[in-house]
Amino acid sequence: MAEDVVIYHNPRCTTSRKTLQLLRDRGIEPTIVKYLDDPPTQKRIIELIDMLGVAPAALLRKKEKEYAELGLSARSSKTEVARAIAAHPVLLERPIVVHAGKARIGRPPESVLEIL
């Protein structure tokens, strides 16, 4: 199963580190995508939104300066969100865990267990 689990991870984020440790404590060594170094494409971001089953804006970190600078809002479309995150990966809410065509944002970390 571990090869089927992916985490979009920021090692500097406490919640992201806790989520990764939660997976490892359950014997899962996921594929780690350090999205700040290797940003997801617009297409992948749209796929993540669909797998999460949430409004596109749920993927955005609203306290980042780019959120306001780009004029993003709760009404932003999938395309607008995907374009913004692809260009400014710091906007991606993290961590995101993907498994078997489903995804969860690890806030709180235990929420990712729903898809494992």
Backbone as CSV, one residue per row, in Angstrom:
resi,resn,N_x,N_y,N_z,CA_x,CA_y,CA_z,C_x,C_y,C_z
1,MET,0.817,-1.192,0.000,0.000,0.000,0.000,0.864,1.259,0.000
2,ALA,2.019,1.240,0.632,2.833,2.441,0.785,3.158,3.086,-0.556
3,GLU,3.384,2.270,-1.584,3.737,2.866,-2.870,2.553,3.602,-3.488
4,ASP,1.367,3.373,-2.967,0.171,4.025,-3.479,-0.166,5.300,-2.709
5,VAL,0.587,5.616,-1.678,0.301,6.780,-0.850,1.299,7.885,-1.184
6,VAL,0.757,9.080,-1.434,1.574,10.243,-1.760,1.223,11.342,-0.763
7,ILE,2.244,12.041,-0.285,2.012,13.198,0.571,2.659,14.416,-0.070
8,TYR,1.868,15.470,-0.216,2.393,16.761,-0.643,2.833,17.437,0.650
9,HIS,4.145,17.597,0.796,4.762,17.842,2.084,5.652,19.076,2.073
10,ASN,5.596,19.805,3.185,6.526,20.905,3.435,7.243,20.566,4.734
11,PRO,8.516,20.198,4.675,9.240,19.786,5.878,9.315,20.862,6.958
12,ARG,9.104,22.117,6.593,9.147,23.198,7.592,7.823,23.357,8.334
13,CYS,6.784,22.678,7.882,5.447,22.800,8.470,5.245,21.728,9.540
14,THR,4.933,22.151,10.740,4.719,21.216,11.855,3.601,20.225,11.545
15,THR,2.489,20.694,11.021,1.365,19.808,10.717,1.741,18.806,9.639
16,SER,2.490,19.242,8.658,2.939,18.342,7.600,3.863,17.269,8.170
17,ARG,4.767,17.667,9.042,5.670,16.693,9.679,4.875,15.709,10.542
18,LYS,3.892,16.188,11.270,3.065,15.309,12.110,2.284,14.313,11.258
19,THR,1.781,14.768,10.131,1.033,13.879,9.240,1.941,12.806,8.661
20,LEU,3.131,13.188,8.244,4.091,12.221,7.730,4.438,11.196,8.814
21,GLN,4.646,11.656,10.027,4.965,10.736,11.124,3.797,9.807,11.429
22,LEU,2.588,10.317,11.347,1.393,9.491,11.550,1.361,8.343,10.544
23,LEU,1.671,8.637,9.291,1.713,7.588,8.266,2.808,6.575,8.586
24,ARG,3.981,7.072,8.909,5.102,6.181,9.207,4.824,5.320,10.441
25,ASP,4.151,5.888,11.430,3.806,5.115,12.636,2.862,3.959,12.304
26,ARG,2.174,4.060,11.178,1.263,3.000,10.738,1.910,2.099,9.685
27,GLY,3.221,2.219,9.548,3.967,1.360,8.634,3.884,1.784,7.178
28,ILE,3.459,3.013,6.929,3.326,3.513,5.562,4.465,4.489,5.290
29,GLU,5.263,4.175,4.274,6.311,5.098,3.835,5.839,5.672,2.494
30,PRO,5.220,6.847,2.540,4.634,7.397,1.315,5.681,7.979,0.369
31,THR,5.265,8.173,-0.855,6.047,8.971,-1.782,5.901,10.414,-1.326
32,ILE,7.011,11.079,-1.113,6.987,12.450,-0.611,7.224,13.415,-1.759
33,VAL,6.269,14.315,-1.947,6.403,15.373,-2.939,6.631,16.673,-2.171
34,LYS,7.843,17.182,-2.252,8.148,18.481,-1.641,7.693,19.546,-2.637
35,TYR,6.421,19.905,-2.496,5.761,20.710,-3.518,6.369,22.108,-3.693
36,LEU,7.096,22.611,-2.700,7.756,23.910,-2.887,8.932,23.792,-3.849
37,ASP,9.567,22.607,-3.862,10.679,22.349,-4.777,10.208,21.803,-6.118
38,ASP,9.105,21.067,-6.100,8.569,20.405,-7.289,7.065,20.674,-7.352
39,PRO,6.672,21.889,-7.746,5.257,22.263,-7.718,4.398,21.391,-8.632
40,PRO,3.179,21.083,-8.173,2.272,20.334,-9.040,1.821,21.203,-10.216
41,THR,1.487,20.547,-11.300,1.000,21.248,-12.488,-0.439,21.714,-12.256
42,GLN,-0.895,22.596,-13.117,-2.296,23.032,-13.045,-3.231,21.831,-13.157
43,LYS,-2.902,20.929,-14.069,-3.749,19.742,-14.257,-3.801,18.915,-12.971
44,ARG,-2.660,18.721,-12.329,-2.624,17.922,-11.101,-3.402,18.606,-9.979
45,ILE,-3.325,19.913,-9.904,-4.061,20.641,-8.866,-5.560,20.470,-9.060
46,ILE,-6.014,20.528,-10.286,-7.439,20.299,-10.564,-7.823,18.875,-10.162
47,GLU,-6.948,17.907,-10.448,-7.213,16.523,-10.018,-7.304,16.440,-8.496
48,LEU,-6.427,17.137,-7.791,-6.463,17.128,-6.324,-7.771,17.717,-5.812
49,ILE,-8.211,18.818,-6.402,-9.484,19.432,-5.997,-10.608,18.420,-6.166
50,ASP,-10.626,17.724,-7.303,-11.671,16.729,-7.555,-11.590,15.565,-6.570
51,MET,-10.377,15.087,-6.278,-10.214,13.979,-5.334,-10.611,14.385,-3.914
52,LEU,-10.365,15.630,-3.571,-10.718,16.120,-2.242,-12.223,16.338,-2.108
53,GLY,-12.874,16.661,-3.220,-14.309,16.917,-3.175,-14.640,18.188,-2.408
54,VAL,-13.787,19.192,-2.536,-13.976,20.449,-1.813,-14.047,21.606,-2.802
55,ALA,-14.470,22.758,-2.301,-14.430,23.968,-3.117,-12.964,24.257,-3.446
56,PRO,-12.687,24.752,-4.632,-11.298,25.019,-5.015,-10.533,25.855,-3.994
57,ALA,-11.180,26.838,-3.411,-10.500,27.728,-2.462,-10.029,26.998,-1.208
58,ALA,-10.544,25.806,-0.939,-10.100,25.037,0.232,-8.629,24.641,0.109
59,LEU,-8.094,24.664,-1.104,-6.692,24.319,-1.313,-5.758,25.503,-1.101
60,LEU,-6.313,26.658,-0.809,-5.505,27.869,-0.708,-5.208,28.260,0.732
61,ARG,-3.972,28.648,0.949,-3.559,29.221,2.238,-3.858,30.720,2.177
62,LYS,-4.910,31.105,2.844,-5.434,32.458,2.729,-4.566,33.517,3.413
63,LYS,-3.675,33.112,4.304,-2.834,34.085,5.007,-1.560,34.439,4.243
64,GLU,-1.300,33.736,3.150,-0.129,34.056,2.331,-0.384,35.361,1.569
65,LYS,0.640,36.184,1.433,0.474,37.483,0.768,0.000,37.323,-0.678
66,GLU,0.399,36.236,-1.326,0.008,36.007,-2.724,-1.507,35.843,-2.873
67,TYR,-2.157,35.345,-1.827,-3.612,35.167,-1.868,-4.283,36.508,-2.166
68,ALA,-3.919,37.529,-1.405,-4.505,38.859,-1.613,-3.985,39.497,-2.899
69,GLU,-2.686,39.368,-3.132,-2.083,39.997,-4.319,-2.711,39.504,-5.613
70,LEU,-3.099,38.232,-5.637,-3.675,37.652,-6.856,-5.186,37.816,-6.923
71,GLY,-5.778,38.419,-5.892,-7.222,38.644,-5.890,-8.026,37.367,-5.740
72,LEU,-7.464,36.376,-5.055,-8.170,35.113,-4.863,-9.247,35.268,-3.790
73,SER,-10.263,34.414,-3.876,-11.359,34.485,-2.907,-12.017,33.115,-2.795
74,ALA,-13.005,33.016,-1.939,-13.769,31.774,-1.771,-14.497,31.405,-3.062
75,ARG,-14.681,32.364,-3.952,-15.376,32.120,-5.219,-14.433,31.803,-6.376
76,SER,-13.142,31.757,-6.119,-12.188,31.483,-7.192,-12.468,30.125,-7.833
77,SER,-12.360,30.071,-9.142,-12.639,28.842,-9.889,-11.480,27.844,-9.769
78,LYS,-11.751,26.616,-10.184,-10.684,25.600,-10.207,-9.497,26.089,-11.022
79,THR,-9.783,26.664,-12.176,-8.716,27.128,-13.059,-7.904,28.242,-12.401
80,GLU,-8.582,29.195,-11.767,-7.881,30.287,-11.102,-6.997,29.760,-9.970
81,VAL,-7.555,28.845,-9.176,-6.811,28.262,-8.058,-5.620,27.458,-8.578
82,ALA,-5.863,26.635,-9.591,-4.796,25.794,-10.143,-3.677,26.653,-10.718
83,ARG,-4.028,27.688,-11.427,-3.023,28.588,-12.017,-2.216,29.272,-10.905
84,ALA,-2.896,29.724,-9.869,-2.227,30.426,-8.774,-1.264,29.509,-8.024
85,ILE,-1.707,28.299,-7.706,-0.855,27.382,-6.953,0.327,26.918,-7.796
86,ALA,0.096,26.644,-9.068,1.194,26.208,-9.936,2.284,27.285,-10.009
87,ALA,1.865,28.543,-10.031,2.825,29.639,-10.118,3.403,30.027,-8.753
88,HIS,2.627,29.788,-7.691,3.020,30.178,-6.331,2.700,29.016,-5.381
89,PRO,3.509,27.964,-5.386,3.181,26.763,-4.610,3.048,27.009,-3.108
90,VAL,3.550,28.117,-2.613,3.386,28.443,-1.196,1.901,28.562,-0.844
91,LEU,1.050,28.785,-1.831,-0.392,28.907,-1.610,-1.076,27.572,-1.314
92,LEU,-0.422,26.459,-1.598,-1.051,25.151,-1.429,-1.246,24.819,0.049
93,GLU,-2.486,24.557,0.423,-2.762,24.095,1.781,-2.120,22.731,1.946
94,ARG,-1.510,22.518,3.096,-0.754,21.292,3.275,-0.991,20.740,4.654
95,PRO,-0.645,19.489,4.794,-0.245,18.513,3.781,-1.474,17.930,3.097
96,ILE,-1.267,17.379,1.935,-2.323,16.637,1.241,-1.812,15.220,1.063
97,VAL,-2.643,14.250,1.448,-2.311,12.839,1.264,-3.267,12.277,0.225
98,VAL,-2.712,11.518,-0.713,-3.478,10.919,-1.800,-3.315,9.410,-1.734
99,HIS,-4.441,8.702,-1.870,-4.413,7.238,-1.904,-5.676,6.737,-2.610
100,ALA,-5.484,5.841,-3.554,-6.580,5.151,-4.239,-7.620,6.122,-4.810
101,GLY,-7.142,7.180,-5.455,-8.042,8.115,-6.112,-8.758,9.071,-5.184
102,LYS,-8.385,9.072,-3.917,-8.980,9.988,-2.950,-7.866,10.805,-2.308
103,ALA,-8.243,11.938,-1.767,-7.260,12.808,-1.112,-7.886,13.448,0.116
104,ARG,-7.025,13.799,1.062,-7.451,14.531,2.261,-6.361,15.525,2.626
105,ILE,-6.802,16.659,3.122,-5.885,17.637,3.689,-5.658,17.218,5.135
106,GLY,-4.413,17.150,5.545,-4.062,16.683,6.886,-4.196,17.736,7.958
107,ARG,-5.340,18.330,8.051,-5.638,19.313,9.099,-6.963,18.946,9.717
108,PRO,-6.975,18.226,10.818,-5.848,17.719,11.594,-5.225,16.507,10.897
109,PRO,-4.023,16.119,11.319,-3.333,15.013,10.661,-4.179,13.735,10.568
110,GLU,-4.965,13.437,11.580,-5.751,12.206,11.606,-6.792,12.125,10.496
111,SER,-7.142,13.250,9.895,-8.145,13.222,8.830,-7.699,12.407,7.635
112,VAL,-6.385,12.220,7.449,-5.901,11.447,6.301,-6.189,9.961,6.469
113,LEU,-6.435,9.525,7.684,-6.709,8.098,7.924,-7.998,7.654,7.245
114,GLU,-8.899,8.579,6.953,-10.176,8.257,6.294,-9.975,7.576,4.935
115,ILE,-8.867,7.834,4.279,-8.680,7.315,2.914,-7.698,6.147,2.855
116,LEU,-7.166,5.734,4.000,-6.166,4.662,4.000,-6.811,3.313,4.270
